[in-house]
């Protein structure tokens, strides 16, 4: 997994190498200082040679200055490498998101995807920025200092060989227990993000139902869970420091005890013991750095697994059978189509759908709530793939069209209308970024949006705000229809997208679509019979099955479900 994560370093790999070289060089120069210091004590001080002392002191300053420069360089290169890797991982994840189908997004949940792209990536880039130095410095200092310590006094260095296994056992037990806690902690962050996202998205509903106190309680529960999981993980991780200090002080006391005895019997000099202690402290500090790296790596691996899960997610809507073809007419045919959201689901959402929509037709789809009207039209641009049967566009199976061409040719105005931050013009240009002002105005006239755009303070340059909060629901729907028209699609799907406008405005939009875009195939999902009664044919859906196809008059005369819908709306109008 570590190799997989580092494969996203890209152009920042050279900075990893530069940082490692600087850290190695810095460590080696620092290792020279205790040797020089031992010589100053044992030779210069003992002999009283001031010239030698100043000469060796000068070399110590030079080594320290070079180590300082290399340390600054390592910090800079580590930061660039860490932030660069983080940026590349976020970019890779975001690119993967764009390939996700609705089913892929449902698999992870939006809040978890946000956490994996922010918190998890931050953990990894911080591990590089802050952990590369001890990761390189620790082993270098450990090996070099151990070698020098043994060269100074091999008998006294045996004390260290007792301390090392003790520390290793402690570190193993800590990492073994803390690793699953880091995964739970990131999962708790997912939950907090989900509650925040839901609350901010539905803030109007929360205030309308005076549920602020309830939402605060729900957030407090999730926040307390995150706090508890974090405390468990970090409390266990901090025991590493206590174990390290126990081993360090025990080792120092043992060396002073045995080293003092050697000085008394004349087998060791004071300068040797001083230098030996310096190297032992460097060894122990190196071990502390390495143990901290293991803990940091454990947390990073927990985040890395979550990131790799996203990057390795199998895209369920693929282009394996795509050919170099485009939608030319917009004729659609369903042949014994079955669909369910999950393969393991017991029942089909759509069953044995047989439907033929000719090019340029206007087709209405009606049915009770939950009859799978939206699901049916989402199969056309392959927002979901059919489970079995055939779905043909212009006589070709829908999976033979490249997704880009298919979705360019099919405009969908969904039930949930979405506008983005930016100006009204920028939102409309989502339909066609190269559209001229005349084309924009024509699309707005057809969609009935010109009626209110002229009243806006800045016209087409009016800021929409996040989610289009500066316009009403009906205005937002008309802007979304205009945006879809700018695509100049062969097929337009209006999924209950005029529900927030009055019937007179809806009739004008329907008339303009018919007159201005006669060759476009139009599919209208509606709750109101009045929205589809003039369609060339109307499809009646019930419980995921086609229960009737015909004109308004034909269905009113012979289809019971259509009659019930019509009568219920007529009664409601009479009331």
C-alpha positions, 0 to 999 in steps of 0.5 A: 500500500505504501508503494501505491500511495507513493506512486502518486508523488509524480513530479514531486519524487525528486523532492523526496530524494533531495530531502532524504539526501539532505537528512542523511548528510545532516545526520552524518555531520551531527555524528562527527560533533561528539567525536570532535568533542571527545578529542577536545576533552581527552587530547586538548584539555588533558594536554592543555593545548589551546590551539588544538582546542580552538582548531577542533572547536572551529571544526565543530562549528563548521559541522554544525553550520553545514548540518543547519543548512542541510536541515533547512533544505530537508525541511523545505523539500519535505514540505514540498514533497508532502504537499505535492503528494497530497495535492496529487492524491486529492486530484486523483480522488476527484477525477475518480469521483467524476467517473462514479455512477450514482451506485458508486456514490451510494456505496460510499456516501457523500460525507465519507467521500469528503472525509477521504478527500480532506482529512485522510489525505491531510494525514498522509501529507502531514506524515510526509512533511513531518515524518520524512526527517525522522524516518531518514534520520532515525535509521542513519543515526541508529546505525552510525551511532551504534557502530561508533559506540561499539568502537569506543567501548564494545563491553559497555555497548552491550547495555544497549543490546538489552534495551533495544528488545525491551523497546521493540516489544513495547512498540509492537504491543502499542501499534497492534492495539492502536491500529484499529482505533485509527480506522474507527476514528476516521469513521467517526469523522465520516459521521460528523461530516454527514450530520453537518452536511445534512443539517446545512443542506436542509437548514430551511427544513430544520428551522421551519420545523423548529428542530434545531435543538434536536439536531444539536443533540444528534450532533453532540452524540456524533461529536462525543463519539469522535472525541471518545474514539480519538481519546482512546487512540491517542491515549494508547499512542502516548504510552509510547513516550512513557515506554521510551523514557523508561528505557532511555533513563534506565539505559543512561543509569546503567551506562553511568554505573558501569562506565564509572566503574571502568573509569575507576579501574582505568579501563576507560577515560572520562572523554570516552564516557562523555562521547559514549553517552552522547552517542547512546543519547543519539541512539535512543533519540533515533529509536524514539523517532523511529517509534513515532514514525511507526505510530504516524505510519499506522495512522497514515495506513488507516487513511491510505486504505480508505483512499485506495478503496476510492481509487480502486472502486470498480466503476459499474458503468463502463465503456467496454462496448463503446463504438465511435457513434453518436445519437443522430435522431433520438429514437428510443426503444425499451425491449423487455427491460428489467432493472434493480439497483443492487444485483442481490436485491430480491425484487426488480424496480422495473419489470418487463418494460416495452416501449417505443418512442419515435424521434421528435415525439413528445411523450408523457410519463405518469404514475403514482408516487414510487412507480419508478418514473424517474428510474425509467428515464435515468436509464436512457443517459446511462445514469444507471445500467439496465439489469437485463433486456435491451435499451436502444437509441437510434437502433443501437444498444445504449452501451455502444455509445461513448458516455460523453456523446450519449450524455451530450445528446440527452439533456436531463432536468432532474427533479432536484434542480441544481444551480452553482455558485457564480453568475446566472450566465455562468450557470447557463453556459454549463449547457454550452460553454461556447453559446453566444448571447443570442443563443442564451437569450433564445433558450431563456425565451423558450424556457420562460426565464426571460420573464424574470431575468429582465427584472434582476438588478444585473440581468445575466450577470446576477450572482446566484449564490450557493445552490441558487438561493437568490431565485425562487423554485419556479425561476430555478426550474426555468433556468435549468430548462434553459440550460438544458436547451443550450445543449441542443440535445436530441432527447430532452427529459423533463423530470417533474421540472415544471412542478413549481411554475403555474399552469399558464407558464407551464403551458407556454413552456410546453408550446415553445418547446413544441414550436421551436424544437420540433425535431427534439424527442421530449419526455415529460414526467409529471404529476399533473395530467394537464402537463402531459395531456397534449403529448403524442403518447402517454405512458402509465407506470405502476409498481415498475411496470407499464400499465398503458400507452396511448393518447389522453383520450385513449387512456381516459377511455380505457385505462383504469389507473389513468382514470383514477389519477385524472379523477383524483386531480379533477376532484382536487380542482373542484374542491 
